[in-house]
Amino acid sequence: MLNAISIPLHPFDSSESKGQARSFSIVPERTYEPPAMPVIGKSGKIVLPTMEGFCFEKVKHIAYLEANGNYTALHFIDKRQILVCKTLREVEQMLPERAFARIHRSHTIHLKHIKRYVRGKGGHVVLQNGVTLVVSAGQRELFLDTMRTYFG
């Protein structure tokens, strides 16, 4: 039982005065640790939990991620899509941080697949597969910094 705790029972000491409150500490016997996030193996693949089971995909083939509530759609350079049972933030944590950049609250792109960045209020990004995604004004500076770091 994960939420159960054990409370040591001590026999009541009759020498205690009746008006005093007794105190004791409640310490859980063991703490719950969520399972470790999947890591990218030597093959460059990542494990993606889907509705049907698990998919093993190469990170270098991911073009961008798209949030869809508590799910994330991974879009690949060959136009395939996989819907994963994780939030965008959870999927981002599974990927190499320097290679991906959040450009909007619902989009994260693989910097390797950028073809063009067009300036504007926030601007937009054109990926090598022809997809155009808006860069939000709030994410613009962080995105530009990440790009500078990635491309040198």
DRENMIFI-374541 format. One line per field, with one value per atom (N, C-alpha, C, O): atom name; x, y, z; residue number from 1; residue in three letters. Coordinates in nm, 3 decimals, padded with zeros to 5 digits, m for minus. Example, Ala and Ser with C-alpha at 12.3 -4.5 7.8 and 13.67 -1.06 7.14 Angstrom:
2
name <- [N CA C O N CA C O]
c1 <- [01.319 01.230 01.320 01.424 01.285 01.367 01.290 01.341]
c2 <- [m00.569 m00.450 m00.330 m00.332 m00.225 m00.106 00.003 00.114]
c3 <- [00.780 00.780 00.780 00.846 00.708 00.714 00.787 00.804]
resi <- [1 1 1 1 2 2 2 2]
resn <- [Ala Ala Ala Ala Ser Ser Ser Ser]
end
This chain:
152
name <- [N CA C O N CA C O N CA C O N CA C O N CA C O N CA C O N CA C O N CA C O N CA C O N CA C O N CA C O N CA C O N CA C O N CA C O N CA C O N CA C O N CA C O N CA C O N CA C O N CA C O N CA C O N CA C O N CA C O N CA C O N CA C O N CA C O N CA C O N CA C O N CA C O N CA C O N CA C O N CA C O N CA C O N CA C O N CA C O N CA C O N CA C O N CA C O N CA C O N CA C O N CA C O N CA C O N CA C O N CA C O N CA C O N CA C O N CA C O N CA C O N CA C O N CA C O N CA C O N CA C O N CA C O N CA C O N CA C O N CA C O N CA C O N CA C O N CA C O N CA C O N CA C O N CA C O N CA C O N CA C O N CA C O N CA C O N CA C O N CA C O N CA C O N CA C O N CA C O N CA C O N CA C O N CA C O N CA C O N CA C O N CA C O N CA C O N CA C O N CA C O N CA C O N CA C O N CA C O N CA C O N CA C O N CA C O N CA C O N CA C O N CA C O N CA C O N CA C O N CA C O N CA C O N CA C O N CA C O N CA C O N CA C O N CA C O N CA C O N CA C O N CA C O N CA C O N CA C O N CA C O N CA C O N CA C O N CA C O N CA C O N CA C O N CA C O N CA C O N CA C O N CA C O N CA C O N CA C O N CA C O N CA C O N CA C O N CA C O N CA C O N CA C O N CA C O N CA C O N CA C O N CA C O N CA C O N CA C O N CA C O N CA C O N CA C O N CA C O N CA C O N CA C O N CA C O N CA C O N CA C O N CA C O N CA C O N CA C O N CA C O N CA C O N CA C O N CA C O N CA C O N CA C O N CA C O N CA C O N CA C O N CA C O N CA C O N CA C O N CA C O]
c1 <- [00.085 00.000 00.089 00.169 00.075 00.163 00.127 00.216 00.001 m00.041 m00.055 m00.085 m00.033 m00.048 00.079 00.189 00.062 00.175 00.156 00.043 00.265 00.252 00.275 00.367 00.192 00.205 00.242 00.168 00.358 00.398 00.301 00.270 00.256 00.165 00.245 00.311 00.238 00.306 00.200 00.097 00.225 00.126 00.112 00.209 m00.009 m00.037 00.034 00.019 00.110 00.184 00.092 00.053 00.057 m00.038 00.021 m00.053 00.154 00.215 00.195 00.220 00.148 00.124 00.005 m00.091 00.013 m00.100 m00.213 m00.188 m00.336 m00.453 m00.472 m00.528 m00.431 m00.454 m00.351 m00.373 m00.240 m00.134 m00.161 m00.213 m00.125 m00.139 m00.013 00.098 m00.031 00.084 00.115 00.024 00.240 00.276 00.370 00.448 00.360 00.450 00.463 00.375 00.570 00.591 00.544 00.557 00.490 00.445 00.545 00.558 00.615 00.717 00.682 00.670 00.664 00.634 00.751 00.867 00.719 00.824 00.904 01.026 00.836 00.908 00.836 00.714 00.913 00.855 00.837 00.910 00.739 00.710 00.799 00.808 00.865 00.946 00.889 00.880 00.852 00.799 00.906 01.025 00.864 00.964 01.047 00.999 01.172 01.263 01.214 01.158 01.237 01.198 01.287 01.405 01.231 01.314 01.425 01.405 01.539 01.652 01.684 01.648 01.751 01.787 01.905 02.007 01.890 01.994 02.104 02.101 02.200 02.313 02.265 02.333 02.149 02.096 02.032 01.995 02.020 01.957 01.806 01.739 01.751 01.606 01.548 01.617 01.419 01.346 01.223 01.167 01.183 01.066 00.945 00.944 00.843 00.723 00.602 00.567 00.537 00.417 00.295 00.257 00.235 00.116 m00.004 00.010 m00.119 m00.238 m00.226 m00.282 m00.153 m00.140 m00.025 m00.026 00.072 00.191 00.305 00.287 00.423 00.540 00.594 00.596 00.638 00.705 00.849 00.878 00.938 01.079 01.115 01.115 01.146 01.172 01.306 01.349 01.370 01.496 01.465 01.377 01.537 01.517 01.547 01.479 01.646 01.686 01.577 01.583 01.478 01.370 01.249 01.154 01.251 01.140 01.154 01.258 01.052 01.054 01.004 01.068 00.888 00.835 00.732 00.684 00.700 00.601 00.485 00.503 00.364 00.245 00.160 00.122 00.130 00.048 m00.097 m00.148 m00.162 m00.303 m00.361 m00.388 m00.382 m00.430 m00.324 m00.210 m00.362 m00.268 m00.195 m00.129 m00.207 m00.139 m00.044 m00.057 00.051 00.144 00.154 00.174 00.141 00.160 00.304 00.348 00.376 00.511 00.500 00.446 00.552 00.550 00.691 00.788 00.702 00.832 00.861 00.770 00.987 01.027 00.963 00.953 00.921 00.855 00.703 00.630 00.654 00.512 00.430 00.309 00.493 00.421 00.390 00.456 00.290 00.255 00.234 00.182 00.274 00.246 00.188 00.244 00.076 00.013 00.062 00.046 00.120 00.181 00.097 00.044 00.086 00.007 00.087 00.095 00.144 00.220 00.199 00.167 00.216 00.204 00.328 00.429 00.318 00.431 00.554 00.665 00.535 00.645 00.713 00.836 00.635 00.692 00.773 00.879 00.723 00.797 00.925 01.029 00.917 01.037 01.147 01.265 01.108 01.207 01.274 01.380 01.214 01.272 01.373 01.451 01.373 01.454 01.578 01.580 01.681 01.798 01.762 01.708 01.790 01.748 01.801 01.728 01.927 01.985 01.934 01.942 01.881 01.839 01.694 01.654 01.616 01.475 01.448 01.508 01.356 01.322 01.171 01.106 01.117 00.974 00.954 01.021 00.863 00.837 00.699 00.668 00.618 00.479 00.433 00.497 00.324 00.279 00.238 00.229 00.213 00.173 00.267 00.233 00.385 00.479 00.624 00.669 00.693 00.837 00.899 00.850 01.005 01.065 01.205 01.274 01.244 01.380 01.461 01.434 01.559 01.637 01.710 01.738 01.739 01.809 01.726 01.782 01.594 01.505 01.451 01.355 01.512 01.469 01.524 01.643 01.437 01.481 01.493 01.587 01.396 01.396 01.321 01.221 01.369 01.297 01.263 01.352 01.135 01.089 01.050 00.965 01.116 01.089 00.953 00.896 00.903 00.774 00.747 00.841 00.620 00.588 00.654 00.727 00.628 00.697 00.777 00.883 00.719 00.781 00.721 00.628 00.774 00.735 00.853 00.948 00.845 00.951 00.898 00.785 00.981 00.950 01.047 01.168 00.991 01.073 01.107 01.046 01.203 01.248 01.138 01.142 01.041 00.932 00.818 00.713 00.840 00.743 00.642 00.563 00.642 00.547 00.588 00.706 00.489 00.513 00.446 00.328 00.524 00.473 00.501 00.608 00.404 00.415 00.503 00.492 00.589 00.668 00.594 00.575 00.553 00.480 00.574 00.694 00.516 00.596 00.663 00.776 00.596 00.651 00.767 00.852 00.773 00.880 00.993 01.096 00.976 01.069 01.213 01.303 01.237 01.374 01.441 01.557 01.367 01.422 01.454 01.557 01.366 01.389 01.514 01.596 01.529 01.646 01.775 01.877 01.771 01.889 01.925 02.042 01.824 01.847 01.906 01.995 01.854 01.907 02.053 02.135 02.085 02.224 02.318 02.427 02.273 02.354 02.371 02.482 02.265 02.267 02.353 02.433 02.335 02.405 02.539 02.615 02.567 02.698 02.708 02.815]
c2 <- [m00.118 00.000 00.123 00.143 00.206 00.320 00.434 00.504 00.454 00.567 00.534 00.622 00.410 00.370 00.404 00.397 00.440 00.465 00.383 00.350 00.352 00.278 00.373 00.455 00.362 00.445 00.352 00.259 00.377 00.290 00.307 00.419 00.197 00.201 00.175 00.072 00.269 00.254 00.235 00.301 00.146 00.130 00.261 00.333 00.291 00.414 00.411 00.317 00.515 00.525 00.591 00.706 00.520 00.571 00.685 00.755 00.705 00.812 00.948 01.053 00.946 01.073 01.142 01.077 01.272 01.344 01.349 01.346 01.355 01.343 01.462 01.443 01.580 01.698 01.721 01.808 01.648 01.671 01.597 01.485 01.661 01.598 01.519 01.561 01.407 01.327 01.359 01.389 01.353 01.377 01.267 01.211 01.238 01.144 01.182 01.249 01.140 01.174 01.059 00.942 01.098 01.000 01.003 01.103 00.893 00.885 00.767 00.654 00.790 00.677 00.581 00.622 00.452 00.351 00.359 00.343 00.385 00.396 00.498 00.511 00.570 00.672 00.618 00.529 00.671 00.629 00.705 00.828 00.635 00.697 00.655 00.535 00.751 00.713 00.644 00.668 00.560 00.492 00.591 00.697 00.557 00.646 00.667 00.578 00.788 00.820 00.741 00.721 00.697 00.625 00.716 00.835 00.659 00.736 00.689 00.579 00.773 00.741 00.646 00.675 00.535 00.433 00.466 00.570 00.376 00.395 00.397 00.453 00.337 00.333 00.466 00.484 00.558 00.687 00.680 00.770 00.571 00.553 00.590 00.589 00.624 00.657 00.567 00.530 00.532 00.447 00.538 00.623 00.519 00.602 00.517 00.424 00.549 00.473 00.521 00.638 00.432 00.466 00.388 00.311 00.407 00.336 00.185 00.104 00.148 00.007 m00.064 m00.187 00.011 m00.049 00.050 00.166 00.005 00.091 00.099 00.000 00.218 00.240 00.278 00.348 00.232 00.265 00.345 00.291 00.472 00.562 00.633 00.658 00.664 00.739 00.886 00.944 00.946 01.087 01.177 01.278 01.143 01.229 01.239 01.328 01.150 01.153 01.234 01.253 01.282 01.363 01.505 01.568 01.556 01.693 01.791 01.892 01.760 01.847 01.772 01.666 01.832 01.778 01.875 01.996 01.819 01.903 01.858 01.741 01.951 01.920 01.902 01.971 01.807 01.781 01.737 01.618 01.833 01.800 01.723 01.767 01.606 01.521 01.424 01.331 01.447 01.366 01.454 01.577 01.391 01.462 01.387 01.266 01.462 01.404 01.431 01.546 01.326 01.339 01.333 01.237 01.434 01.441 01.412 01.472 01.321 01.278 01.339 01.389 01.336 01.398 01.330 01.391 01.205 01.135 01.149 01.071 01.251 01.286 01.191 01.208 01.090 01.003 01.078 01.177 01.030 01.085 00.970 00.864 00.994 00.898 00.977 01.079 00.931 00.994 00.922 00.800 00.997 00.942 00.981 01.092 00.891 00.913 00.990 00.947 01.103 01.188 01.333 01.362 01.424 01.566 01.610 01.540 01.727 01.782 01.797 01.764 01.846 01.865 01.731 01.723 01.626 01.494 01.439 01.379 01.458 01.410 01.491 01.436 01.623 01.708 01.660 01.663 01.617 01.572 01.442 01.409 01.370 01.245 01.268 01.179 01.388 01.419 01.500 01.562 01.501 01.584 01.732 01.782 01.801 01.939 02.036 02.125 02.022 02.121 02.108 02.205 01.993 01.972 02.014 02.026 02.037 02.072 02.206 02.241 02.282 02.413 02.432 02.403 02.482 02.514 02.647 02.745 02.651 02.775 02.832 02.945 02.752 02.789 02.700 02.599 02.735 02.649 02.511 02.417 02.497 02.367 02.308 02.208 02.369 02.316 02.322 02.421 02.213 02.204 02.149 02.050 02.211 02.167 02.110 02.140 02.025 01.971 02.071 02.091 02.133 02.240 02.192 02.271 02.065 02.007 02.021 02.023 02.029 02.028 02.166 02.175 02.273 02.408 02.442 02.423 02.491 02.538 02.689 02.745 02.755 02.901 02.955 02.896 03.066 03.140 03.276 03.349 03.312 03.439 03.528 03.493 03.646 03.738 03.804 03.809 03.853 03.920 03.948 03.962 03.957 03.979 03.871 03.901 03.749 03.637 03.564 03.508 03.568 03.503 03.367 03.325 03.301 03.162 03.085 03.141 02.955 02.864 02.778 02.729 02.759 02.666 02.550 02.568 02.429 02.310 02.252 02.289 02.162 02.103 02.024 02.009 01.974 01.899 01.991 01.943 02.124 02.219 02.271 02.359 02.219 02.261 02.398 02.422 02.487 02.620 02.627 02.595 02.669 02.679 02.818 02.874 02.872 03.005 03.000 02.908 03.101 03.119 03.224 03.337 03.189 03.286 03.397 03.377 03.515 03.630 03.602 03.647 03.529 03.497 03.399 03.400 03.316 03.215 03.261 03.194 03.374 03.419 03.430 03.372 03.504 03.525 03.395 03.371 03.311 03.182 03.096 03.028 03.098 03.022 03.072 02.992 03.205 03.261 03.228 03.199 03.232 03.195 03.047 03.013 02.962 02.820 02.795 02.712 02.869 02.857 02.900 02.834 03.012 03.061 02.957 02.932 02.896 02.795 02.672 02.618 02.629 02.507 02.525 02.438 02.638 02.660 02.731 02.745 02.775 02.835 02.976 03.035]
c3 <- [00.000 00.000 00.000 00.092 m00.103 m00.118 m00.023 00.025 00.004 00.085 00.233 00.313 00.269 00.409 00.487 00.433 00.609 00.697 00.823 00.860 00.888 01.012 01.129 01.126 01.227 01.347 01.461 01.494 01.522 01.632 01.749 01.790 01.801 01.915 02.041 02.055 02.132 02.260 02.367 02.364 02.459 02.567 02.642 02.665 02.681 02.752 02.886 02.964 02.911 03.037 03.138 03.121 03.241 03.340 03.423 03.492 03.416 03.493 03.425 03.485 03.297 03.229 03.294 03.337 03.299 03.356 03.254 03.134 03.303 03.218 03.126 03.018 03.158 03.078 02.968 02.883 02.966 02.868 02.738 02.736 02.630 02.500 02.469 02.502 02.406 02.364 02.220 02.143 02.182 02.042 01.995 02.072 01.869 01.807 01.661 01.605 01.599 01.458 01.371 01.405 01.256 01.159 01.044 00.974 01.027 00.923 00.833 00.881 00.704 00.616 00.611 00.613 00.603 00.598 00.470 00.472 00.359 00.232 00.147 00.152 00.069 m00.016 m00.156 m00.200 m00.226 m00.362 m00.459 m00.452 m00.547 m00.651 m00.785 m00.814 m00.868 m00.999 m01.081 m01.061 m01.175 m01.257 m01.336 m01.375 m01.359 m01.430 m01.573 m01.636 m01.622 m01.759 m01.854 m01.826 m01.965 m02.062 m02.113 m02.134 m02.132 m02.184 m02.324 m02.364 m02.397 m02.534 m02.529 m02.467 m02.595 m02.595 m02.695 m02.761 m02.705 m02.797 m02.942 m03.029 m02.968 m03.104 m03.143 m03.259 m03.048 m03.077 m03.079 m03.130 m03.024 m03.023 m02.887 m02.785 m02.889 m02.769 m02.762 m02.865 m02.640 m02.619 m02.599 m02.510 m02.681 m02.675 m02.639 m02.712 m02.525 m02.486 m02.565 m02.555 m02.643 m02.720 m02.666 m02.571 m02.726 m02.682 m02.708 m02.634 m02.812 m02.849 m02.777 m02.766 m02.729 m02.666 m02.666 m02.630 m02.708 m02.712 m02.854 m02.927 m02.893 m03.022 m02.994 m02.897 m03.078 m03.068 m03.192 m03.303 m03.173 m03.286 m03.267 m03.154 m03.379 m03.374 m03.348 m03.412 m03.255 m03.219 m03.338 m03.356 m03.417 m03.529 m03.636 m03.721 m03.634 m03.731 m03.684 m03.760 m03.560 m03.507 m03.560 m03.540 m03.628 m03.680 m03.574 m03.547 m03.515 m03.410 m03.327 m03.365 m03.212 m03.118 m03.112 m03.120 m03.096 m03.087 m02.970 m02.961 m02.879 m02.762 m02.803 m02.891 m02.737 m02.759 m02.625 m02.605 m02.533 m02.399 m02.323 m02.311 m02.271 m02.199 m02.292 m02.246 m02.421 m02.520 m02.600 m02.601 m02.667 m02.754 m02.886 m02.888 m02.995 m03.128 m03.171 m03.173 m03.205 m03.258 m03.409 m03.464 m03.476 m03.621 m03.672 m03.625 m03.766 m03.815 m03.952 m04.019 m03.993 m04.118 m04.239 m04.346 m04.225 m04.336 m04.331 m04.392 m04.256 m04.245 m04.157 m04.146 m04.095 m04.003 m03.875 m03.843 m03.799 m03.669 m03.571 m03.607 m03.446 m03.339 m03.224 m03.183 m03.171 m03.054 m02.930 m02.917 m02.837 m02.716 m02.595 m02.589 m02.500 m02.379 m02.274 m02.159 m02.312 m02.220 m02.261 m02.377 m02.165 m02.197 m02.274 m02.279 m02.334 m02.410 m02.320 m02.361 m02.200 m02.106 m02.074 m02.069 m02.054 m02.022 m02.139 m02.119 m02.260 m02.377 m02.396 m02.430 m02.373 m02.383 m02.288 m02.322 m02.170 m02.071 m02.112 m02.060 m02.204 m02.252 m02.364 m02.398 m02.421 m02.538 m02.501 m02.394 m02.586 m02.558 m02.558 m02.657 m02.451 m02.429 m02.533 m02.578 m02.573 m02.663 m02.806 m02.882 m02.845 m02.983 m03.010 m03.125 m02.904 m02.918 m02.852 m02.751 m02.912 m02.856 m02.859 m02.959 m02.748 m02.739 m02.810 m02.777 m02.906 m02.979 m02.951 m02.988 m02.885 m02.858 m02.744 m02.715 m02.679 m02.568 m02.616 m02.537 m02.746 m02.798 m02.904 m02.967 m02.924 m03.023 m02.974 m02.917 m02.997 m02.974 m03.101 m03.157 m03.147 m03.274 m03.253 m03.156 m03.347 m03.351 m03.432 m03.550 m03.370 m03.435 m03.560 m03.650 m03.565 m03.680 m03.808 m03.918 m03.796 m03.912 m03.950 m04.026 m03.897 m03.934 m04.072 m04.099 m04.157 m04.289 m04.288 m04.346 m04.221 m04.222 m04.100 m04.058 m04.045 m03.941 m04.000 m04.045 m03.999 m04.052 m03.935 m03.853 m03.929 m03.819 m03.835 m03.944 m03.725 m03.719 m03.574 m03.496 m03.533 m03.392 m03.307 m03.212 m03.340 m03.277 m03.383 m03.359 m03.503 m03.617 m03.642 m03.573 m03.740 m03.765 m03.822 m03.876 m03.807 m03.848 m03.961 m03.957 m04.063 m04.171 m04.156 m04.154 m04.145 m04.130 m04.266 m04.367 m04.270 m04.396 m04.467 m04.589 m04.391 m04.454 m04.502 m04.543 m04.497 m04.549 m04.448 m04.481 m04.327 m04.223 m04.169 m04.142 m04.154 m04.097 m03.961 m03.946 m03.860 m03.723 m03.668 m03.691 m03.595 m03.537 m03.412 m03.331 m03.397 m03.276 m03.193 m03.240 m03.072 m02.990 m02.944 m02.927 m02.923 m02.879 m02.745 m02.722 m02.657 m02.525 m02.530 m02.441 m02.633 m02.645 m02.737 m02.747 m02.803 m02.906 m02.857 m02.918 m02.748 m02.699 m02.657 m02.688 m02.586 m02.543 m02.665 m02.669 m02.764 m02.887 m02.959 m03.003 m02.972 m03.040 m02.966 m03.028 m02.832 m02.753 m02.775 m02.790 m02.775 m02.797 m02.935 m02.952 m03.035 m03.171 m03.179 m03.243 m03.113 m03.113 m03.052 m03.103 m02.943 m02.876 m02.965 m02.977 m03.027 m03.109 m03.235 m03.269 m03.303 m03.429 m03.412 m03.508 m03.292 m03.264 m03.288 m03.268]
resi <- [1 1 1 1 2 2 2 2 3 3 3 3 4 4 4 4 5 5 5 5 6 6 6 6 7 7 7 7 8 8 8 8 9 9 9 9 10 10 10 10 11 11 11 11 12 12 12 12 13 13 13 13 14 14 14 14 15 15 15 15 16 16 16 16 17 17 17 17 18 18 18 18 19 19 19 19 20 20 20 20 21 21 21 21 22 22 22 22 23 23 23 23 24 24 24 24 25 25 25 25 26 26 26 26 27 27 27 27 28 28 28 28 29 29 29 29 30 30 30 30 31 31 31 31 32 32 32 32 33 33 33 33 34 34 34 34 35 35 35 35 36 36 36 36 37 37 37 37 38 38 38 38 39 39 39 39 40 40 40 40 41 41 41 41 42 42 42 42 43 43 43 43 44 44 44 44 45 45 45 45 46 46 46 46 47 47 47 47 48 48 48 48 49 49 49 49 50 50 50 50 51 51 51 51 52 52 52 52 53 53 53 53 54 54 54 54 55 55 55 55 56 56 56 56 57 57 57 57 58 58 58 58 59 59 59 59 60 60 60 60 61 61 61 61 62 62 62 62 63 63 63 63 64 64 64 64 65 65 65 65 66 66 66 66 67 67 67 67 68 68 68 68 69 69 69 69 70 70 70 70 71 71 71 71 72 72 72 72 73 73 73 73 74 74 74 74 75 75 75 75 76 76 76 76 77 77 77 77 78 78 78 78 79 79 79 79 80 80 80 80 81 81 81 81 82 82 82 82 83 83 83 83 84 84 84 84 85 85 85 85 86 86 86 86 87 87 87 87 88 88 88 88 89 89 89 89 90 90 90 90 91 91 91 91 92 92 92 92 93 93 93 93 94 94 94 94 95 95 95 95 96 96 96 96 97 97 97 97 98 98 98 98 99 99 99 99 100 100 100 100 101 101 101 101 102 102 102 102 103 103 103 103 104 104 104 104 105 105 105 105 106 106 106 106 107 107 107 107 108 108 108 108 109 109 109 109 110 110 110 110 111 111 111 111 112 112 112 112 113 113 113 113 114 114 114 114 115 115 115 115 116 116 116 116 117 117 117 117 118 118 118 118 119 119 119 119 120 120 120 120 121 121 121 121 122 122 122 122 123 123 123 123 124 124 124 124 125 125 125 125 126 126 126 126 127 127 127 127 128 128 128 128 129 129 129 129 130 130 130 130 131 131 131 131 132 132 132 132 133 133 133 133 134 134 134 134 135 135 135 135 136 136 136 136 137 137 137 137 138 138 138 138 139 139 139 139 140 140 140 140 141 141 141 141 142 142 142 142 143 143 143 143 144 144 144 144 145 145 145 145 146 146 146 146 147 147 147 147 148 148 148 148 149 149 149 149 150 150 150 150 151 151 151 151 152 152 152 152]
resn <- [Met Met Met Met Leu Leu Leu Leu Asn Asn Asn Asn Ala Ala Ala Ala Ile Ile Ile Ile Ser Ser Ser Ser Ile Ile Ile Ile Pro Pro Pro Pro Leu Leu Leu Leu His His His His Pro Pro Pro Pro Phe Phe Phe Phe Asp Asp Asp Asp Ser Ser Ser Ser Ser Ser Ser Ser Glu Glu Glu Glu Ser Ser Ser Ser Lys Lys Lys Lys Gly Gly Gly Gly Gln Gln Gln Gln Ala Ala Ala Ala Arg Arg Arg Arg Ser Ser Ser Ser Phe Phe Phe Phe Ser Ser Ser Ser Ile Ile Ile Ile Val Val Val Val Pro Pro Pro Pro Glu Glu Glu Glu Arg Arg Arg Arg Thr Thr Thr Thr Tyr Tyr Tyr Tyr Glu Glu Glu Glu Pro Pro Pro Pro Pro Pro Pro Pro Ala Ala Ala Ala Met Met Met Met Pro Pro Pro Pro Val Val Val Val Ile Ile Ile Ile Gly Gly Gly Gly Lys Lys Lys Lys Ser Ser Ser Ser Gly Gly Gly Gly Lys Lys Lys Lys Ile Ile Ile Ile Val Val Val Val Leu Leu Leu Leu Pro Pro Pro Pro Thr Thr Thr Thr Met Met Met Met Glu Glu Glu Glu Gly Gly Gly Gly Phe Phe Phe Phe Cys Cys Cys Cys Phe Phe Phe Phe Glu Glu Glu Glu Lys Lys Lys Lys Val Val Val Val Lys Lys Lys Lys His His His His Ile Ile Ile Ile Ala Ala Ala Ala Tyr Tyr Tyr Tyr Leu Leu Leu Leu Glu Glu Glu Glu Ala Ala Ala Ala Asn Asn Asn Asn Gly Gly Gly Gly Asn Asn Asn Asn Tyr Tyr Tyr Tyr Thr Thr Thr Thr Ala Ala Ala Ala Leu Leu Leu Leu His His His His Phe Phe Phe Phe Ile Ile Ile Ile Asp Asp Asp Asp Lys Lys Lys Lys Arg Arg Arg Arg Gln Gln Gln Gln Ile Ile Ile Ile Leu Leu Leu Leu Val Val Val Val Cys Cys Cys Cys Lys Lys Lys Lys Thr Thr Thr Thr Leu Leu Leu Leu Arg Arg Arg Arg Glu Glu Glu Glu Val Val Val Val Glu Glu Glu Glu Gln Gln Gln Gln Met Met Met Met Leu Leu Leu Leu Pro Pro Pro Pro Glu Glu Glu Glu Arg Arg Arg Arg Ala Ala Ala Ala Phe Phe Phe Phe Ala Ala Ala Ala Arg Arg Arg Arg Ile Ile Ile Ile His His His His Arg Arg Arg Arg Ser Ser Ser Ser His His His His Thr Thr Thr Thr Ile Ile Ile Ile His His His His Leu Leu Leu Leu Lys Lys Lys Lys His His His His Ile Ile Ile Ile Lys Lys Lys Lys Arg Arg Arg Arg Tyr Tyr Tyr Tyr Val Val Val Val Arg Arg Arg Arg Gly Gly Gly Gly Lys Lys Lys Lys Gly Gly Gly Gly Gly Gly Gly Gly His His His His Val Val Val Val Val Val Val Val Leu Leu Leu Leu Gln Gln Gln Gln Asn Asn Asn Asn Gly Gly Gly Gly Val Val Val Val Thr Thr Thr Thr Leu Leu Leu Leu Val Val Val Val Val Val Val Val Ser Ser Ser Ser Ala Ala Ala Ala Gly Gly Gly Gly Gln Gln Gln Gln Arg Arg Arg Arg Glu Glu Glu Glu Leu Leu Leu Leu Phe Phe Phe Phe Leu Leu Leu Leu Asp Asp Asp Asp Thr Thr Thr Thr Met Met Met Met Arg Arg Arg Arg Thr Thr Thr Thr Tyr Tyr Tyr Tyr Phe Phe Phe Phe Gly Gly Gly Gly]
end
